[in-house]
């Protein structure tokens, strides 16, 4: 677990990191080696969950040698599925990372929502729903590996 007290924002006790896959962790279905290394480092502190519609059909192959919990979304209502997933997991003990309109509900429900601007960009609504916005997923993961960075961003 990662615990940190943030003046004006409150106490955070994060047990789960939930990541949208395509557009947030991956580009064209592939994850950078550095990002995978950071995620593996993170999983020693908290549980790592990956949510995806698996558009490119490669998520299980790409992440086959990891302990990440992968959840494949099915059918319509991806936004609602992601929101329900974090609620069931324990939204108040979670941080979520996303970039699209289908991530907005998830970003709003968790204790800390992080909008990630990568090559695909980031929807305006995802940015509005987030507590923090980063330029790259590696920067977002580093917020958890170095929690004082998160404190510096969120303090009032």
C-alpha positions in Angstrom: 0.0 0.0 0.0 1.1 3.6 -0.6 0.0 6.1 2.0 0.5 9.8 1.9 -1.1 12.8 3.6 -1.7 15.7 1.3 -2.5 19.1 2.8 -5.9 20.3 1.7 -6.5 17.1 -0.3 -6.5 14.6 2.5 -5.0 11.2 3.4 -4.5 8.7 0.6 -4.2 5.0 1.1 -3.8 3.4 -2.4 -4.0 -0.4 -2.7 -4.8 -0.5 -6.4 -3.6 1.2 -9.6 -6.1 0.8 -12.5 -4.9 1.5 -16.0 -6.7 1.9 -19.3 -4.7 0.0 -21.8 -4.9 1.5 -25.3 -4.0 5.2 -25.5 -2.9 5.3 -21.9 -0.4 2.4 -21.4 -0.1 1.3 -25.0 0.1 2.8 -28.4 -1.2 0.6 -31.2 -1.5 -2.2 -28.7 2.1 -2.2 -27.6 3.7 -1.0 -24.3 7.2 0.5 -24.1 9.8 -1.6 -22.3 10.5 1.2 -19.8 6.7 1.4 -19.0 6.6 -2.3 -18.4 9.6 -2.1 -16.1 8.0 0.7 -14.1 4.8 -1.2 -13.8 6.6 -4.3 -12.5 8.4 -2.1 -10.0 5.0 -0.7 -9.0 3.4 -4.1 -8.5 5.7 -4.6 -5.5 3.9 -1.8 -3.7 0.3 -2.2 -4.9 -1.9 -4.3 -7.2 -1.8 -3.4 -10.9 -5.1 -3.7 -12.9 -5.4 -3.3 -16.6 -8.8 -2.6 -18.2 -9.2 -2.9 -22.0 -11.5 -3.7 -24.8 -8.3 -5.2 -26.3 -8.8 -3.5 -29.6 -5.6 -4.9 -31.1 -6.1 -8.4 -29.5 -2.6 -8.4 -28.0 -2.9 -7.5 -24.4 -2.5 -11.0 -23.0 0.4 -11.7 -25.2 2.2 -8.4 -24.4 1.6 -8.8 -20.7 2.0 -12.6 -20.5 5.1 -12.5 -18.2 3.5 -10.2 -15.6 1.3 -10.6 -12.5 -1.0 -7.8 -13.6 -4.7 -8.4 -13.3 -6.1 -8.0 -16.8 -9.8 -7.4 -17.3 -11.2 -7.5 -20.9 -14.3 -5.3 -21.4 -17.1 -6.7 -23.4 -19.9 -5.2 -25.5 -21.2 -1.7 -25.1 -20.9 0.6 -22.1 -17.2 0.6 -21.6 -17.4 3.7 -19.4 -19.9 2.1 -17.1 -17.9 -1.2 -17.0 -14.8 0.7 -15.9 -16.8 2.6 -13.3 -18.3 -0.6 -11.9 -14.9 -2.3 -11.9 -13.2 0.4 -9.7 -16.3 0.4 -7.4 -16.1 -3.3 -6.9 -12.4 -3.2 -6.4 -12.6 -0.4 -3.8 -12.6 3.0 -5.5 -11.5 5.0 -2.5 -8.3 2.9 -2.3 -7.6 3.2 -6.0 -5.8 5.5 -8.4 -6.8 5.3 -12.1 -5.1 6.3 -15.3 -6.9 7.1 -18.5 -7.1 9.3 -21.6 -10.5 8.8 -23.2 -14.1 9.6 -22.7 -14.7 6.0 -21.7 -12.3 6.6 -18.8 -14.2 9.6 -17.3 -16.4 7.7 -14.9 -13.5 5.7 -13.6 -11.4 8.8 -13.1 -14.2 10.5 -11.1 -14.9 7.5 -8.9 -11.4 6.7 -7.7 -9.5 8.5 -4.9 -7.1 9.9 -7.4 -7.7 10.2 -11.1 -4.8 10.8 -13.5 -5.4 11.9 -17.1 -2.5 10.8 -19.5 -1.7 12.8 -22.6 0.2 10.6 -25.0 0.5 10.3 -28.8 -3.3 9.7 -29.1 -4.1 12.8 -27.0 -6.5 13.0 -24.2 -10.2 13.9 -24.2 -11.3 17.2 -22.6 -13.7 15.4 -20.4 -11.0 13.0 -19.1 -8.8 16.0 -18.2 -11.7 17.6 -16.4 -12.5 14.4 -14.5 -8.9 14.0 -13.3 -7.1 15.2 -10.2 -3.7 15.3 -12.0 -2.7 15.5 -15.7 0.6 14.0 -16.9 2.3 14.1 -20.3 3.3 10.5 -20.3 2.3 7.3 -18.6 5.8 6.9 -17.2 5.4 10.2 -15.4 2.1 9.0 -14.0 3.6 5.7 -12.7 6.5 7.7 -11.1 3.9 9.7 -9.1 3.3 6.4 -7.2 6.9 5.3 -7.1 7.8 8.7 -5.7 4.7 9.8 -3.7 6.1 13.2 -2.8 5.6 14.2 -6.4 1.9 13.4 -6.0 1.8 15.4 -2.8 3.5 18.4 -4.6 0.8 18.2 -7.4 -2.3 17.9 -5.2 -1.6 20.0 -2.1 -3.7 23.1 -1.6 
